[in-house]
Amino acid sequence: MAVDGSAQAVDDAALLAVIVGQSPVGVGVFDTDARYVRVNRALQRIVGLDLADMLGRTVREVVPGDVGAFADTKLREVIATGLPVIGADLEGRLPSTAVDRSLVVSYFRLEGPDRAVLGAASIVSDVSDRHRTRRALERANARLELLGRAANVLSASLDLEETLNGLGRLVVPQIADHCVVDLVESDDDRRSADAVVLRRYALVHAPGVVAPPPSATGEDPWTPVGRDVRYPAGHPVHDAFVRREAALRHIDPSTFDFEAVAPNPASARVARQMRMRSAIAVPLQARGRVVGVLSLVDTVSGRRQGEEDLVLARRLADRAAVAIDNARLHHRERERGLTLQRSLLPERLPSVPGLRTAARYLPARSGGGEVGGDWYDVVRLPGGRVAIVVGDVMGRGLPAAALMGQLRAALRAYAVQDQAPAEVLTSADELVRGLADDVLVTCVYAVLDPRDGSLAVANAGHVPPLLLGGPGEEPVTLEATGPPLGAGGREDYGELTAVVAPGRTVVLYTDGLVETREADLGTGLQQLAARLAAGPADLDALAADLTRGPERDDDVAVLLVRTDAVTRPATVRLDIGGDPREAARARAVALETLQAWGEPPAVCDVAQLVVSELVTNALRYGAGTVAMQLSRHDDGVVVEVYDEGVGTPRRRRAGADEEGGRGLLLVAAVAAAWGVRTRGGGKVVWCRLSGGQAR
């Protein structure tokens, strides 16, 4: 059955009225001048106006502001071009509400059967609730991400200022324009009824914010890091500290009385100039104590912090307080370790004729490095010789420092027994293995004789010493090797011998000087050799230069020992044949030498006596070559007699009818000290006589 055109038009109009009227989304129909000619109830609810207030008017007239301007412009473009706009996002204020709404809009042109332009239509959906939910989720995810990043920053270092400034750079400008952290500096009560005094530890501003200079009276608007700041009653920091409660304060910069609560007039003036709008102050609490306050302030951005920001600030403060407490505990532990370690190192190096010395100890950086077990030592030995030592206990903290102290004392005891370097390390290895099963120690032990520059070196797994020559000369590596102390027992410690010519320097150091994250041992040794060759001539300046530079992750100990021909002891050596009558010639040389040195007659007489006994014993009971050496020191005259025999003489009490056996008893009675040491394939019997130079 055919349907005429007028009936079809009536049906289409009725259908359009039903669709538009019952549509759950806003529908508007516009004429060619972009004026409303039809509006459904859904659109009226979205806009917030009655039908009479909308018909015949443009969107720009109905909805003032950016939303109306955008819609009117797009509608006119659609009417003119026929190109639709599909799913555009709009956000702004509508007459229906005092808050911004989120809309999704589509516009398309309406044409008649003859393609004549009739106007346009709009479809508008209010998605504010959906957008609010999405933005809330995005903010929640952003806060969680920020808290995760904050946890990483706060746990990355135990250096307090570095940690807190890292936190500040994380939250500024994302959630605040300024981040301030003030801490209680000591356990003293810095709180009173009218003020709280805290120490500034972190201050971070948003990019582009330049802190004003101090006023003419010296008042600083933003107290710099390291200075105390006094917060009067009423200031958010004061209230947070005293009440132990976080607070959010909104501020009207045009009416707020900044002078009443600011730390100083300059601070009040700058806060007003920067139009401070809001501030959050959160107490930092650890183990039941308030250790400081975290402040987040908004100024230049124009935003105002809300309850979500306050919740986030509380969580940041909780994490920061734990990090602060851990850093301070670590700092106190480290300071105790450093105090212990420094007390165990030599207070000053001994003065030794013929030698010049310099040393430096540099602890690892404070950011996370615990105190280690590095040490150095110089021990005077009989005959003017010295033991020079550098070592490193593997491990960190107080246990390493304590073990270092034990080992240093033991090595000094072994040294004064006049043991050879290899024997000293063997004894030390047995000691370390007896102290613990899992402890390793590296150590270089060397004996240097300033009279002739002879040097004997034994090494227990340590970085090799260097022998530095004159200007422009490459340092020579002294490659003595052996297992670390605590891992020995299967391999003997060997000895390397060398001669340190006058003016040359022996360089002992720990691996912290040559091993870093950026350079391996080989590269570090090359760099050290270059620095030594180009370094200053003065020993103290050279030691300072070697330990200067960026903070290190490991401790560093450096010991420099230089031979000095000007101050080395006077020495006379006499080679003696195998005839027992040679003892007389030795006595004559001793008398002539001591008289030339200006020693008193009493010392000359005693010297002849001990020379006679020691040379006679060497000729009678020793083997091979016999030699005598006399040397004059600041603590007396040393007589040394060398032979190639392996038997060690010992003191014994002779019977009443025995003719011999009293020689060493006699030497012990007249000498200030005496002893025996091995040298090469033989031995040296020595004694010290208190001479005219003795002090």
C-alpha positions in Angstrom: 0.0 0.0 0.0 1.5 3.3 -1.0 2.1 6.1 1.4 1.8 9.7 0.2 4.6 12.3 0.9 2.7 14.4 3.5 1.9 11.3 5.6 5.5 10.2 5.5 6.6 13.6 6.6 4.2 13.5 9.5 5.5 10.1 10.5 9.1 11.2 10.3 8.5 14.3 12.4 6.7 12.2 15.0 9.6 9.7 15.0 12.1 12.5 15.4 10.2 14.0 18.3 10.1 10.6 20.0 13.9 10.0 19.5 14.9 13.5 20.5 12.6 13.6 23.5 13.5 10.2 24.9 17.2 10.2 24.2 19.3 9.8 27.4 22.0 12.1 25.9 21.6 15.8 25.1 20.3 16.6 21.6 20.1 20.0 20.1 18.9 21.2 16.7 20.2 24.4 15.2 19.2 26.6 12.3 21.6 27.9 9.7 22.5 30.8 12.1 23.5 28.3 14.7 20.6 29.1 17.0 18.7 26.5 19.0 15.4 25.4 17.3 14.9 22.2 19.2 16.3 21.0 22.6 15.5 17.8 24.4 15.1 17.5 28.2 18.5 15.7 28.6 20.3 18.7 27.1 18.3 21.1 29.3 19.5 19.2 32.4 23.1 19.2 31.2 23.1 22.9 30.5 20.9 23.8 33.5 18.4 26.1 31.6 14.8 25.8 30.7 13.7 25.4 27.0 12.6 29.0 26.9 16.0 30.2 27.9 17.6 28.3 25.1 15.4 28.5 22.0 16.4 31.1 19.5 19.8 31.7 21.1 23.3 30.6 20.1 25.4 28.3 22.3 27.8 31.2 23.0 24.8 33.1 24.4 23.5 30.1 26.4 26.8 28.9 27.8 29.3 31.8 28.3 33.0 31.2 28.5 35.3 28.8 26.7 32.8 26.0 26.4 30.2 28.1 24.6 32.8 29.8 22.4 34.2 26.4 21.3 30.8 24.9 20.5 29.6 28.0 18.6 32.7 28.1 16.5 32.6 24.4 15.7 28.8 24.5 14.8 29.4 27.3 12.3 32.3 25.4 10.7 30.1 22.2 10.4 27.2 24.2 8.9 29.6 25.9 6.4 31.7 22.9 5.4 29.6 19.8 6.2 32.5 18.2 7.9 31.2 16.6 11.2 32.9 16.8 14.6 32.8 13.5 16.4 33.5 12.9 20.1 35.3 16.1 20.9 36.2 16.6 24.6 35.1 19.7 26.4 35.7 20.8 30.0 34.5 23.9 31.7 31.8 25.7 33.7 28.1 25.4 32.7 25.1 27.3 34.1 24.0 24.1 35.8 26.9 23.9 38.2 29.6 26.0 39.9 32.2 23.4 39.1 33.8 22.4 35.8 32.0 19.6 33.9 33.4 17.2 31.4 31.5 16.7 28.1 31.8 14.7 24.9 30.2 16.4 21.9 29.5 15.6 18.3 28.2 18.1 15.6 26.9 17.3 12.1 25.1 19.2 9.4 21.4 18.7 8.6 20.4 18.7 4.9 17.0 18.5 3.1 16.0 16.0 0.3 17.4 18.5 -2.2 20.6 18.7 -0.2 19.7 22.2 1.0 21.3 23.1 4.3 18.8 23.2 7.1 21.2 23.7 10.0 23.0 21.4 12.4 22.5 19.0 15.3 24.5 18.3 18.4 24.8 15.3 20.6 26.1 16.0 24.1 27.1 13.5 26.8 28.0 14.5 30.4 30.9 12.3 31.4 32.0 14.3 34.4 31.6 11.4 36.8 33.5 9.0 34.6 36.3 11.6 34.1 36.4 12.3 37.8 36.8 8.6 38.5 39.5 8.3 35.9 41.3 11.4 37.2 41.1 10.1 40.7 42.6 6.8 39.6 45.3 8.7 37.7 46.1 10.8 40.8 46.1 7.7 43.0 48.5 5.9 40.6 50.7 9.0 40.4 50.8 9.2 44.3 51.7 5.5 44.5 54.4 6.0 41.8 55.7 9.1 43.7 55.8 7.1 47.0 57.7 4.3 45.3 60.2 6.7 43.8 60.5 8.4 47.2 61.3 5.1 48.8 64.0 4.5 46.3 65.5 8.0 46.8 65.3 7.7 50.6 67.0 4.3 50.7 69.6 5.1 48.1 72.1 6.8 50.4 72.8 7.2 54.1 74.1 10.7 53.6 71.4 12.9 55.2 71.6 16.1 53.1 71.9 14.1 49.9 68.9 12.0 50.8 66.7 14.9 51.8 67.6 17.1 48.8 66.8 14.1 46.6 63.3 14.0 48.2 62.9 17.7 47.6 63.8 17.4 43.9 61.2 14.6 43.7 58.2 16.5 45.0 59.1 19.9 43.5 57.4 21.0 41.3 55.1 18.0 41.0 53.2 18.6 44.2 54.7 21.8 45.7 56.6 24.9 44.7 59.0 24.6 47.7 60.1 21.7 49.9 61.8 22.4 53.2 63.1 19.9 55.7 64.1 21.1 59.2 65.5 18.8 61.8 66.3 18.7 65.5 70.1 19.1 65.6 70.7 17.5 68.9 68.9 15.9 71.8 68.7 19.2 73.6 65.2 20.6 74.0 64.8 23.3 71.3 61.1 23.8 72.0 59.5 26.6 74.1 56.1 28.0 74.4 56.8 30.8 71.9 59.3 29.3 69.5 60.8 26.2 68.0 64.5 26.2 66.8 65.4 23.7 64.1 68.4 23.2 61.8 67.7 23.6 58.0 68.8 20.4 56.2 67.1 20.7 52.8 65.6 23.6 50.7 64.4 23.0 47.1 62.6 25.6 45.0 60.6 25.1 41.8 62.5 25.8 38.6 62.7 29.5 37.9 62.3 30.5 41.5 65.3 32.5 42.7 65.7 32.9 46.4 65.9 36.6 47.3 69.2 37.8 48.9 69.4 38.7 52.6 67.9 42.0 53.7 70.0 45.1 54.6 69.9 43.9 58.2 71.2 40.5 57.3 67.9 38.6 57.6 67.6 35.7 55.1 64.1 35.2 53.7 64.9 31.5 53.0 67.2 30.3 55.7 70.0 28.4 53.9 71.0 24.8 54.6 73.1 24.4 57.7 71.6 27.4 59.6 69.2 27.4 62.5 65.7 28.8 61.9 63.4 30.0 64.7 59.7 29.3 64.1 57.4 31.4 66.3 54.1 30.2 67.7 51.4 30.1 65.0 53.7 29.1 62.2 52.7 25.8 60.6 56.1 24.3 61.4 55.8 25.3 65.1 52.3 23.9 65.4 53.3 20.6 63.6 56.3 20.1 65.8 54.6 20.9 69.1 51.2 19.2 68.4 52.8 16.3 66.5 50.0 16.6 63.9 50.1 17.3 60.2 48.3 20.5 59.1 47.1 22.0 55.8 46.7 25.8 55.9 45.1 27.8 53.1 46.2 31.4 52.9 44.7 34.5 51.3 47.9 36.5 50.5 46.0 39.7 50.3 44.8 39.6 53.9 47.0 37.1 55.8 49.2 38.5 58.6 52.6 37.0 57.5 54.5 39.2 60.1 52.8 37.4 63.0 54.1 34.0 62.1 57.2 34.4 59.9 60.6 33.7 61.2 61.7 37.2 60.4 60.4 40.3 58.6 62.3 39.5 55.4 60.6 36.1 55.3 57.2 37.7 55.7 57.8 40.2 53.0 58.9 37.6 50.4 56.0 35.3 51.3 53.6 38.1 50.5 55.4 39.1 47.3 55.4 35.5 46.1 51.7 35.2 47.0 51.9 32.2 49.2 48.6 30.3 48.9 48.9 27.1 50.9 51.3 25.2 53.2 51.5 21.7 54.6 53.7 21.0 57.6 54.1 17.4 58.7 56.1 16.2 61.8 58.8 13.7 61.1 58.5 11.1 63.8 60.9 8.2 64.5 60.9 5.8 67.5 58.4 8.0 69.3 60.3 11.2 68.9 59.7 14.2 66.6 63.0 14.6 64.7 61.9 17.5 62.5 59.3 18.8 60.1 58.6 18.4 56.4 57.1 21.5 54.8 55.5 21.7 51.3 54.6 25.2 50.2 52.7 26.6 47.1 53.4 30.1 45.7 54.2 30.8 42.1 52.1 28.0 40.6 48.9 29.5 42.0 47.5 26.1 43.1 46.1 25.3 46.5 46.9 22.0 48.2 44.1 19.8 49.2 43.3 16.8 51.5 44.8 14.4 49.0 48.1 16.3 49.1 48.0 16.2 52.9 47.6 12.4 52.9 50.5 12.1 50.5 52.7 14.4 52.6 52.0 12.3 55.7 53.1 9.2 53.9 56.2 10.9 52.5 57.0 12.1 56.0 56.7 8.6 57.4 59.2 7.3 54.9 61.5 10.3 55.3 61.5 10.0 59.1 62.7 6.3 58.9 65.4 7.3 56.4 66.5 10.2 58.7 66.7 8.0 61.7 68.6 5.3 59.8 71.0 7.9 58.5 71.7 9.4 61.9 72.2 6.0 63.5 74.6 5.1 60.7 76.4 8.5 61.2 76.8 7.9 64.9 78.0 4.4 64.3 80.4 5.6 61.7 81.7 8.4 63.9 82.4 5.9 66.7 84.2 3.7 64.2 86.3 6.6 62.9 87.1 7.6 66.5 88.2 4.1 67.3 90.2 3.8 64.1 91.9 7.1 64.4 92.8 6.3 68.0 94.5 3.1 66.8 96.5 4.8 64.1 99.8 6.4 65.1 99.2 9.8 66.6 102.5 10.9 65.0 105.2 9.1 63.1 108.5 8.6 64.9 111.5 10.7 64.0 114.2 8.5 62.5 117.6 9.9 61.5 118.2 9.3 57.8 114.5 9.1 56.9 111.6 11.5 56.2 108.1 10.2 56.5 104.5 11.3 55.8 101.2 9.5 56.0 97.5 10.1 55.4 94.4 8.2 56.3 91.2 9.1 54.4 87.9 7.4 55.5 85.4 6.4 52.9 82.7 8.9 52.0 80.0 9.6 54.5 77.3 9.0 52.1 77.2 5.1 52.8 80.8 4.1 53.4 81.4 2.5 56.8 84.7 2.8 58.5 87.2 0.2 57.3 90.3 -1.6 58.6 93.0 0.3 56.8 96.1 1.2 58.8 99.8 2.3 58.5 102.6 2.2 61.0 106.3 3.0 61.4 108.2 1.1 64.1 111.8 1.9 65.1 114.0 -1.2 65.3 117.5 -1.9 66.7 120.4 -0.4 64.8 118.4 2.6 63.5 116.3 0.5 61.1 112.6 0.9 60.8 109.6 -1.4 60.0 107.1 0.2 57.7 103.7 -1.3 57.5 100.4 -0.8 55.5 97.5 -3.1 55.8 93.8 -3.6 55.2 91.3 -5.7 57.1 88.7 -7.1 54.8 85.3 -5.9 56.0 83.6 -2.8 57.3 82.5 -1.2 60.5 83.6 -1.5 64.1 84.7 -5.2 63.9 87.1 -4.3 61.1 88.5 -1.4 63.0 88.9 -3.4 66.2 90.7 -6.3 64.4 92.9 -3.7 62.8 93.9 -2.5 66.3 94.7 -6.0 67.5 96.8 -6.8 64.4 98.7 -3.5 64.5 99.6 -4.2 68.1 100.7 -7.7 67.3 102.9 -6.6 64.4 104.6 -4.0 66.6 105.4 -6.9 69.0 106.8 -9.1 66.3 108.8 -6.1 64.9 110.6 -5.3 68.1 111.6 -9.0 68.4 113.7 -8.2 65.3 112.1 -10.8 63.1 112.6 -10.8 59.4 109.6 -9.5 57.3 108.6 -13.0 56.1 108.7 -14.3 59.6 106.6 -11.4 60.8 103.9 -12.2 58.3 104.0 -15.9 59.0 103.4 -15.1 62.7 100.7 -12.6 61.8 99.0 -15.2 59.5 98.8 -17.7 62.4 97.3 -15.0 64.6 94.6 -14.0 62.1 93.7 -17.6 61.5 93.3 -18.1 65.3 91.1 -15.0 65.6 88.4 -16.0 63.1 87.8 -18.5 60.3 86.4 -16.0 57.7 88.7 -13.0 58.2 91.3 -12.0 55.6 93.9 -9.2 55.9 96.2 -7.9 53.3 99.5 -6.4 54.5 102.9 -5.1 53.3 105.6 -5.4 55.9 109.1 -4.0 55.1 112.3 -3.2 56.9 114.4 -0.2 55.8 117.9 0.6 57.0 118.6 4.3 56.5 122.3 3.7 56.9 122.7 1.9 53.6 119.2 2.1 52.1 118.7 -1.7 52.2 115.1 -2.7 52.0 113.5 -6.1 52.6 109.8 -6.4 51.7 107.2 -9.2 52.3 103.7 -8.9 51.0 100.5 -10.7 52.1 98.2 -10.3 49.2 98.4 -6.5 49.3 98.8 -4.0 46.4 102.5 -3.7 45.6 104.6 -0.9 47.1 106.3 1.5 44.7 109.8 2.9 44.7 109.8 6.5 43.5 113.0 7.9 42.0 114.0 11.4 41.1 112.0 13.9 39.1 110.7 12.5 35.8 111.6 8.9 36.7 108.9 6.2 36.5 108.2 4.5 39.8 109.4 0.9 40.2 106.9 -1.7 41.4 108.2 -3.9 44.2 106.6 -7.2 43.3 106.8 -9.2 46.5 103.9 -11.7 46.7 102.2 -14.0 49.2 98.7 -15.0 50.4 96.6 -12.7 52.5 96.8 -13.2 56.3 94.3 -15.7 57.4 94.6 -17.7 54.1 98.2 -18.7 54.5 99.7 -21.8 56.0 100.4 -23.5 52.7 102.6 -21.0 51.0 105.7 -19.3 52.5 106.1 -15.6 52.4 109.0 -14.6 50.3 111.1 -11.5 50.6 112.2 -9.0 48.0 115.3 -7.0 48.6 116.2 -3.6 47.1 118.3 -0.6 47.7 116.7 2.8 48.3 119.2 5.3 47.1 119.4 8.7 49.0 116.4 10.9 48.0 114.2 8.0 46.8 110.8 7.3 48.3 109.1 4.1 49.2 105.3 4.4 48.7 102.9 2.1 50.6 99.2 2.4 50.2 95.9 0.5 50.4 93.7 -0.5 47.4 91.2 2.3 48.0 93.7 4.6 46.4 93.9 2.7 43.1 90.7 0.7 42.8 87.4 2.6 42.1 84.2 1.8 40.3 85.6 3.6 37.2 89.1 2.0 37.2 90.4 -1.5 37.8 93.6 -2.2 39.6 95.9 -2.1 36.6 94.5 1.3 35.5 94.6 2.6 39.0 98.3 1.6 39.4 99.1 3.4 36.1 97.3 6.5 37.3 99.1 6.4 40.6 102.5 6.1 39.0 101.7 9.2 36.8 100.6 11.2 39.9 103.7 10.2 41.8 106.0 11.2 38.9 104.3 14.6 38.5 103.7 15.2 42.2 105.3 17.7 44.5 108.7 17.1 46.0 107.6 17.8 49.6 106.4 14.5 51.2 103.5 16.0 53.2 102.3 17.8 50.1 102.7 14.6 48.0 100.6 12.6 50.6 98.0 15.3 50.6 97.9 15.4 46.8 97.5 11.6 46.6 94.4 11.6 48.9 92.9 14.7 47.3 90.0 14.3 44.9 86.4 13.0 44.8 85.0 11.1 47.8 85.8 7.4 47.6 83.8 4.3 48.5 86.7 2.7 50.3 89.2 3.9 53.0 92.6 5.0 51.9 95.9 4.8 53.8 99.1 6.1 52.4 102.6 6.0 53.9 105.6 7.7 52.2 109.2 7.0 53.4 112.2 8.8 51.9 115.9 8.2 52.6 117.9 11.3 53.5 121.7 11.3 53.1 122.2 14.4 55.2 120.7 13.1 58.4 121.4 9.4 58.1 123.5 7.9 61.0 127.3 7.9 60.7 128.5 4.4 60.0 131.8 2.5 59.8 132.1 -1.1 58.6 135.0 -3.4 59.0 135.5 -6.8 57.2 137.3 -9.2 59.5 139.4 -12.2 58.4 139.2 -15.7 60.1 142.2 -15.2 62.4 141.2 -14.8 66.1 143.8 -12.1 66.5 141.6 -9.9 64.3 139.6 -9.1 67.4 142.4 -6.7 68.4 142.2 -4.8 65.1 138.4 -4.6 65.6 138.9 -3.1 69.1 141.3 -0.5 67.7 139.0 0.5 64.9 136.1 0.8 67.4 138.2 3.1 69.7 139.4 5.2 66.9 135.9 5.6 65.4 134.1 6.5 68.7 136.8 9.0 69.6 136.3 10.6 66.2 132.6 10.8 66.9 133.3 12.6 70.2 131.9 9.8 72.4 133.1 10.0 76.1 135.9 7.7 77.3 133.4 5.5 79.3 131.5 4.7 76.1 134.8 4.0 74.3 135.9 1.6 77.0 132.6 -0.3 77.0 132.6 -0.4 73.2 136.0 -2.1 73.1 134.8 -4.7 75.6 131.7 -5.7 73.7 133.5 -5.6 70.3 136.1 -8.0 71.7 133.4 -10.4 73.0 131.2 -10.3 70.0 134.0 -10.5 67.4 135.7 -13.3 69.3 132.5 -15.3 69.6 131.9 -14.9 65.8 135.4 -16.0 64.9 135.3 -18.9 67.3 131.7 -20.2 66.9 130.5 -18.6 63.7 131.2 -19.5 60.1 132.3 -17.8 56.9 132.8 -14.1 56.6 132.8 -12.0 59.7 132.1 -8.2 59.6 131.7 -5.5 62.2 129.6 -2.3 61.8 129.4 0.7 64.1 126.8 3.4 63.8 125.9 6.4 65.8 122.2 7.2 66.5 120.2 9.7 68.6 119.8 7.0 71.3 123.4 5.7 71.4 126.0 3.7 69.5 125.1 0.4 67.9 127.7 -2.4 67.5 126.8 -5.1 65.1 128.8 -8.3 64.3 127.8 -10.4 61.3 128.8 -14.0 60.4 127.5 -16.7 58.2 126.8 -19.3 60.8 123.2 -20.5 61.4 123.6 -21.2 65.1 122.0 -18.5 67.3 124.1 -17.6 70.4 122.3 -17.6 73.7 123.1 -16.3 77.1 123.9 -18.9 79.7 125.3 -18.9 83.2 128.8 -20.6 83.3 129.8 -22.9 86.1 132.4 -21.9 88.7 135.2 -23.9 87.2 134.4 -23.0 83.5 136.6 -20.6 81.7 134.0 -19.4 79.0 130.3 -18.9 78.7 130.2 -15.5 80.3 130.5 -13.3 77.2 126.9 -12.6 76.5 126.2 -12.1 80.2 128.9 -9.5 80.2 127.5 -7.8 77.0 124.0 -7.8 78.5 125.3 -6.2 81.7 127.1 -3.3 80.1 124.8 -2.6 77.0 121.5 -0.7 77.0 120.0 -3.5 74.8 121.2 -6.4 72.8 119.8 -9.1 70.5 120.2 -11.4 67.5 118.6 -11.3 64.1 119.0 -13.3 60.9 120.2 -11.7 57.7 120.5 -13.6 54.5 122.2 -16.9 55.2 123.7 -15.8 58.5 123.0 -13.8 61.7 123.8 -10.4 63.3 124.5 -10.1 67.0 124.0 -6.4 68.1 124.1 -4.3 71.1 123.3 -0.6 71.8 125.4 1.5 74.1 124.1 4.7 75.6 126.4 7.3 74.0 126.9 11.0 74.1 124.0 11.7 71.7 121.5 9.6 73.7 118.5 11.5 75.0 
